[in-house]
Amino acid sequence: MSPADSDRPLVPDVARIPAGPGLGAFALGRTPVTNEQYAAFLAAARALAPPWWNDPDFDRPRQPVVGVTWDEAAAFAAWLGEIAGGRWRLPAAAEWEHACRGGLAAPASAWGDAPPPGEIPEGPLSAPWEAGRGRPNGYGLFDMGTIVHEWCADWADDARSPRRRASRGGSWRHAVRWSSPRAASSLPPEFRYSDYGFRVLLEASG
């Protein structure tokens, strides 16, 4: 990303997610956080550039930012509150799953029985595709369960050491590049992977 790309913050567009079982209503980023949205956070010296930031395979503005730690993702969400107002954070795994279902009871994918034709690029990939290129789910969210794993707010519910943070979603690196809303993953919070990104939640006001 060039310096000009980081001149002004691009606040993520969000979709309203209705209340679900045990969950209140909230708003969630329509896509994973992209390079162009993350650039101003780096320009404000809130974090170091992730390892793939200047890699030409990964540096398109609309690609999801990858290689961020859990703490950096959480800090970005808090920073959005400073510049845009409101209470921003990472979604809990249950909130992410509820949003991914898009109003369906128990779908195999964010869209129903399977992702729509053409939703996921075929053939070899050297990096994630651009966010928001496909079809939204029933709640207006793009790329749910595909493209990158997404950090969640929770600690993973297991006994592994070191402790791991929960994550959800698929991966451009996997042979099967999508996962069901209920599929769980996790990673130690300090790890940086080229298929780990995040999206942000805006709490309902009032």
Order of alpha helices (4+ residues) and beta strands (2+ residues): beta-beta-alpha-alpha-beta-alpha-beta-beta-beta-beta-beta
